Amino acid sequence: MFSKILVPLDAARDAETALPLAETLAKQLDAEVVLIAVLPEDVAVSPVLAAYEAALARMAETRRVAALAYLDGIRERLLRNGVPASTAVRVGPVAATIVEMARTEGAGLIAMATHGQVGPQRWFLGSVADEVARSAEVPVLLVRPEEAGTVVSGPPTDIIVPLDGSALAERALPIAVALAKTFGAPVTIVRTVAAGWWSMDAGMYVELPDIIEAIEAEAREYLDVTANSLKAQGIEVATRFSLFAPPDRAVEEVAVSARRPLVVMTSHGRSGIARVVLGSVADRIVRNSSAPVLIVRGEPRA
């Protein structure tokens, strides 16, 4: 499934959050781990600093050597644990370089930490993990550092797959099934429907019982059909249906009751203003879920 896993690191403790789970996957899948550090490009040297160009070059080389030494230390530990590993240090735009490295290395998965920033700060400052998840051509595993500073370790015990009834969302199912078989983990399919209707006359959100009943019946039938399809593949399956519940909340309700959950889902890969205005279910789940989230690309980026 994944013969090579790319793990971006930057010597910060939070960045190593994804490493234990990546190592677990690598062991189980006989995959190689590629450790990469990306050093941001230096700003253009001003005429005032031109005389110090040689010194600045030495500083850049010092950073490169330090980054490589850091990666080599982790590589040695992985090798001692029986995980094939290699290292690389690159200079360039961080997110774009990570995505390009995944392509050139032939990595089937990118595993990285996300700081879980929200609100205006997240929009203005950006997020490397966010940009990678939106632009990578391969699945991206995002692990959010927990409040206590602990990291997720050990194989997943429960696979959670949010579905909305679309073929796009179902593109996550093959990977979810493969992981469930690999780790002997059950799959829980989560389906939410924000049923209702906006009444222009009343100027309020009103419920229409007949429509809600029909929508719920269709959603439950969809869950049953999908669950039976997975059961036919030898997967233990449970379903969860919620009306008037945001998808991220429904997913988190399942995640908190599991020991080591892993959410597997697709993303539309929206970016820019459209993404901010329209929102993104994947984005909300990544920011609000206590579980690692494996993002499977749903469609080409707009």
Buried (B, 14 or more C-beta within 10 A) or exposed (E): BBEBBBBBBBEEEBBBBBBBBBBBBBBBBEBBBBBBBBBEEEEEEEEEEEEEEEEEEEEBEEBBEBBBEBBEEBBEEBEEEEBBBBBBBBBBBBBBBBBBBBEEBEBBBBBBBBBBBEEEEBEEEEBBBBBBBBBBEBBBBBBBBEEEEEBBEEBBBBBBBBBBBEEBBBBBBEBBBBBBEBBEBBBBBBBBBEBBEEEEEEEEEEEEEEEBEEBBEEBBEBBEEBBEBBEEBEBBBBBBBBBEBBBBBBBBEBBEEBEBBBBBBBBBBBBEEEBEEEEBBBBBBBBBBBBBBBBBBBEEEE
